[in-house]
Amino acid sequence: MQSWRQIYWNRTRKQFFDGLTDILKMTGADPPSRAPHTLYTFNSKDDLRMYTTGCDGDIGGNSTVNLDVDESSAHNAQIKKPATAKFWGDMRLDVRPQYQGRVRGGYAAFRNKPRPTLFGDILDNIEFHEYIALRLRVSGDPITHNSYFVNLQTNGPITTDVWQHRLFFQKKNEWEDVFIPFRNFVRTNNGELSEIQLEMSDKLRSVGISLLGGNAGVSGKYELNIDSIRIVNEEDAVSDLEFDPTSQKEKGQTWEDIKI
């Protein structure tokens, strides 16, 4: 297992040689790639070292949060993966007595950690892609299923801005691909919808998922498996999981019409 120092220098080395290769091959003269691109995977302990978690339990609440490797064949056989991540815990709305009236309970979340290099943080360019695509499996108490959100942080001028969209699931205890257009994310700040909605930057700093039980008065045991997070375009916003006639596009429809 690599140390963080090794990871830092390996990341710096890769960024340097990738940039040098682009210069030598004059990559900038080529048309921008619209091919699907995987941003994050969740299939090993090394993968999960790149993410951080948080919940209201960190500041006086009673919710819990975990992000573990799930090697259950019963959970992963459908997508033929030996392991995926499991985001799980207890969503609680109450807080410890000494924090009554000072802390709001009811949230848990994870996101990728910053990726620093000698040349600055690594950012993901989404300029030439229209959708974020998440391969997920929701379980846990059904009441929690409608309280998940995708959170995007960009390199915009206000570092506390988070761009957010609710996750809508069509299945439970089964894997599915969820496609969300970037244009449908809304700007929030400190957990509240911003009155002024700006255009989101096309440079992603972090991607995460949160469970916001406090917003809807939802509590219970939550569980969400995650396999991958990708960026795609309309022509590639198609799931290769089990065929479902109800999810197929009709002429003139977009995945926004069906999925969101």
C-alpha positions in Angstrom: 0.0 0.0 0.0 1.4 3.4 -1.0 2.0 6.2 1.5 0.4 9.6 0.8 3.9 10.9 0.0 4.3 8.3 -2.7 0.8 9.0 -4.0 1.6 12.7 -4.2 4.8 12.2 -6.2 3.3 9.6 -8.4 0.4 11.9 -9.2 2.8 14.8 -9.9 4.9 12.6 -12.1 1.9 11.5 -14.1 0.6 15.0 -14.5 4.0 16.2 -15.8 4.5 13.4 -18.3 0.9 13.6 -19.5 1.4 17.3 -20.2 4.7 16.6 -21.9 3.1 13.9 -24.0 0.3 16.3 -25.1 2.8 18.9 -26.1 4.9 16.4 -28.2 1.8 14.9 -29.8 0.2 18.3 -30.3 -2.9 16.9 -28.7 -4.4 20.4 -28.4 -4.8 20.4 -32.1 -7.1 17.4 -32.0 -10.9 17.7 -31.6 -12.0 17.3 -28.0 -12.9 13.8 -26.9 -16.5 13.1 -26.2 -15.9 9.5 -25.3 -17.2 8.3 -21.9 -14.7 8.8 -19.2 -14.5 7.2 -15.7 -13.8 9.7 -13.0 -13.9 7.4 -9.9 -14.0 3.7 -9.1 -15.0 2.1 -5.8 -13.7 -1.5 -6.2 -10.8 -1.8 -3.7 -9.4 -0.6 -0.4 -6.9 1.6 -2.4 -9.8 3.2 -4.2 -11.6 4.0 -1.0 -8.5 5.7 0.5 -9.2 8.6 -1.9 -12.5 9.5 -0.2 -13.5 11.2 3.0 -16.7 10.9 5.0 -18.6 13.1 7.4 -21.9 13.3 9.3 -23.7 15.3 12.0 -22.2 12.9 14.5 -18.9 14.8 14.0 -20.4 17.9 15.5 -22.8 16.7 18.2 -25.5 14.8 16.3 -26.2 11.0 16.5 -26.0 9.9 12.9 -23.2 7.5 11.8 -21.4 7.2 8.5 -19.2 4.4 7.1 -17.6 3.8 3.6 -16.3 0.3 3.4 -15.4 -2.3 0.8 -18.3 -4.7 0.2 -17.1 -8.1 -1.2 -20.5 -9.7 -0.9 -21.1 -11.9 -4.0 -24.9 -11.5 -3.4 -24.5 -7.7 -3.8 -22.0 -7.6 -6.7 -22.7 -10.6 -8.9 -25.1 -8.6 -11.1 -22.2 -6.3 -12.3 -19.6 -9.0 -12.1 -17.3 -7.1 -9.7 -15.4 -8.7 -6.8 -16.0 -5.6 -4.7 -17.8 -2.3 -4.5 -18.1 0.4 -1.9 -20.9 0.5 0.8 -21.9 3.8 2.2 -24.0 3.0 5.2 -25.0 3.9 8.8 -27.8 5.2 10.9 -29.6 8.5 10.0 -30.7 10.2 13.2 -32.4 13.5 13.6 -31.8 13.9 17.3 -28.6 15.4 18.8 -26.7 14.9 22.0 -28.3 16.8 25.0 -25.5 19.4 25.3 -26.0 20.4 21.6 -29.8 20.9 21.7 -30.7 24.0 19.8 -27.1 24.5 18.5 -26.7 21.6 16.1 -29.0 20.3 13.4 -29.0 16.5 13.0 -29.7 14.5 9.9 -26.9 14.3 7.4 -24.1 11.9 6.2 -21.9 12.2 3.2 -18.7 11.2 1.4 -16.6 12.9 -1.4 -13.2 12.4 -2.9 -10.3 14.1 -1.2 -8.3 16.9 -2.8 -5.7 15.6 -5.3 -2.7 17.9 -4.8 0.4 17.8 -7.0 3.4 20.1 -7.4 1.5 21.9 -10.1 -1.7 22.4 -8.1 -4.8 20.2 -7.5 -6.0 17.8 -10.2 -9.4 18.9 -11.6 -11.7 17.0 -13.9 -12.7 18.7 -17.1 -16.4 18.2 -17.9 -16.5 20.8 -20.7 -17.2 18.3 -23.4 -19.6 16.0 -21.5 -23.3 16.5 -20.7 -24.1 14.0 -18.0 -22.7 12.5 -14.8 -23.4 8.8 -14.7 -23.4 6.8 -11.4 -23.7 3.0 -11.0 -25.5 2.5 -7.7 -27.4 0.0 -5.7 -29.8 1.3 -3.0 -31.0 -0.7 0.0 -31.5 0.0 3.7 -34.7 1.4 5.1 -37.0 2.4 2.1 -37.8 5.7 3.8 -34.2 6.8 3.2 -34.2 6.2 -0.6 -35.5 9.6 -1.6 -33.1 11.6 0.5 -29.8 11.0 -1.4 -28.1 13.9 -3.3 -25.1 14.2 -5.7 -22.8 17.0 -4.7 -20.3 18.7 -7.1 -17.6 21.1 -6.1 -15.9 23.1 -8.8 -13.0 25.5 -9.0 -15.4 28.5 -8.9 -14.6 31.7 -7.0 -16.7 30.8 -3.9 -15.2 27.7 -2.3 -18.2 27.0 -0.2 -20.5 26.6 -3.2 -21.8 23.0 -3.8 -23.8 22.1 -6.9 -26.5 19.6 -6.0 -29.1 17.3 -7.5 -31.3 14.7 -5.9 -30.8 11.0 -6.7 -33.9 9.3 -8.1 -33.9 5.5 -8.0 -36.1 3.2 -10.0 -35.1 0.0 -8.3 -34.1 -1.2 -4.8 -31.6 -3.9 -4.0 -30.5 -4.0 -7.7 -27.8 -2.1 -9.6 -28.9 0.7 -11.9 -27.2 3.5 -13.8 -28.4 7.0 -13.0 -27.7 9.8 -15.5 -28.0 13.4 -14.5 -27.4 16.4 -16.8 -24.9 18.8 -15.5 -27.2 21.7 -16.5 -29.8 20.5 -14.0 -27.6 20.9 -10.9 -28.4 23.9 -8.6 -26.1 26.1 -6.6 -26.2 25.7 -2.8 -24.1 27.3 -0.1 -23.8 26.1 3.5 -26.6 23.6 2.8 -29.1 26.2 1.5 -30.3 26.9 -2.0 -28.6 30.0 -3.3 -30.9 32.8 -4.4 -28.5 33.7 -7.2 -28.0 30.8 -9.6 -24.7 31.0 -11.6 -23.4 28.9 -14.4 -21.4 26.0 -13.0 -17.7 25.8 -13.9 -16.6 23.0 -16.1 -13.7 22.0 -13.8 -14.7 19.6 -11.1 -12.8 19.6 -7.8 -14.8 16.9 -6.0 -17.8 14.6 -6.4 -19.8 13.2 -3.5 -23.0 11.8 -2.3 -25.0 12.8 0.7 -28.0 11.6 2.6 -30.0 14.6 3.9 -32.5 13.2 6.3 -32.8 16.4 8.2 -34.3 18.2 5.2 -37.3 15.8 5.1 -37.5 14.5 8.6 -36.2 11.1 7.5 -34.4 8.7 9.9 -33.4 5.0 9.6 -30.7 2.7 8.5 -29.3 3.7 5.1 -27.2 1.7 2.7 -25.9 2.5 -0.8 -23.4 0.6 -2.9 -21.3 2.5 -5.4 -19.4 1.0 -8.3 -18.3 3.9 -10.4 -18.8 7.6 -11.4 -18.4 8.5 -15.0 -19.1 11.4 -17.4 -20.9 10.7 -20.7 -22.9 12.4 -23.4 -26.5 11.8 -24.7 -25.4 9.1 -27.1 -23.7 7.1 -24.3 -26.3 7.6 -21.6 -27.5 4.0 -22.0 -27.2 1.3 -19.3 -25.7 -2.0 -20.2 -27.4 -3.7 -17.2 -30.4 -6.0 -17.5 -32.7 -4.9 -20.3 -35.7 -3.0 -19.1 -38.2 -2.0 -21.8 -39.6 0.8 -19.7 -36.2 2.6 -19.6 -35.7 2.7 -23.4 -35.9 6.1 -25.2 -38.7 6.8 -27.5 -38.1 8.9 -30.6 -37.7 12.5 -29.6 -37.1 11.8 -25.9 -33.9 12.5 -24.0 -32.5 10.8 -20.9 -33.5 13.9 -19.0 -37.2 13.2 -19.8 -36.9 9.6 -18.5 -34.3 9.5 -15.8 -34.7 12.8 -14.0 
